[in-house]
């Protein structure tokens, strides 16, 4: 309750500031009056002292009655409905508003549960700017285009904030599609793999979205991937955890993105719905990506690699300017880090860097650059510690004229590893 009062207070401060600015304009001769803040409560006014409006039997009824800037407070209980938001600047606060969904949220009786099972729609669809969804359990979104728990849909849905929600048992957890300035924080994404068809099994499925922040979330049991980003720009993914998801992240055609300080394990542990082959799957057409300071432990099934420049999604264009730096990658059935040859073979990256990683105890190679007629070239590999892998610690099958390292088409320097192909690519560790 204290968290909800804080959230309400913060919202009121924002609205008060806007109202004060409007009052100044009005006193200077402006013609528009200021609309007072309204707090609407579901199902009745007794749930919070801030309620100022008529009772509402459903969340959608309160949304339909709301004006720009209103707050909707929802009591604990189960609401069998889907919600569509077309009014800007609404804040929807569930019973757990302000309470991190990753910590202590074990009693469904204390949750505001929105369940769209059987409705044929996503559970919550946001079609307006500056909407806040905070403190709900969101489930049953197994239909729609795309299906999902929370869909942030279209250019008019910019500025959405999705905070402190348990998002479970949907086809996908959150779908930011062609939107911008979306913040996703302190949510639990659990078992979003329900239904059949395309685009099933992702915690977050983002396409065509710019300025997307995915921070401090927990993912588990999302069978395709925790996070999927396609044709997005300016994406920050940091301090997230993954356990028993398919992949951790899949990136296709994305620019200016970072995936940093995340921790994950047991990738591919459940039957897999996607086609990724690595915990971090860097597909075609990415530019300016940084993968740094992540801990990745263990993959099975088709998630055989730790970090892959992967051909699993096609080979139409390579990824360039990707930095894989200071990661710990251990216990995968395949390679720790691999640039795949693709079909043709064309190769999947060039002008990228693999620097300062700890790559140990993987089932095939520690770092592997596969042979390709085009690409998998001009890669800088510096200061990696690559030990205890079951085939080679360091392998590079690319070829080039003199000027690179040992006849490869890449530059290796100061990398540590016992077994290399060609020999000497990495040098054994020497104690002092």
Buried (B, 14 or more C-beta within 10 A) or exposed (E): EEBBBEBBEEBBEBBEEBBEEBEEEEEEEEEEEBEEBBBBBBBEBEBBEBBBBEBBEBBBBBBBBBBEBBBBBBBBBBBEBBBBBBBBBBBBBBBBBBBBBBEEBEEEEEBBBBBBBEBEBBBBBBBBBBBBBBBBBBBBBBBBEBBBBBBBBBEEBBBBBBBBBBBBBBBBBBBBBBBBBBBBBBBBBBBBBBBEEEBBBBBBBBBBBBBBBBBBBBBBBBBBBBBBBBBBBBBBBBEBBBBBBBBBBBBBBBBBBBBBBBBBBBBBBBEBBBBBBBBBBBBBBBBBBBBBBBBBBBBBBBBBBBBBBBBBBEBEBBBBBBBBBBBBBBBBBBBBBBBBBBEEBBBBBBBBBBBBBBBBBBBBBBBBBBBBEEBBBBBBBBBBBBBBBEBBBBBBBBEEEEEBBEEBBBBBEEBBBBBBBBEEBBBEEEEE
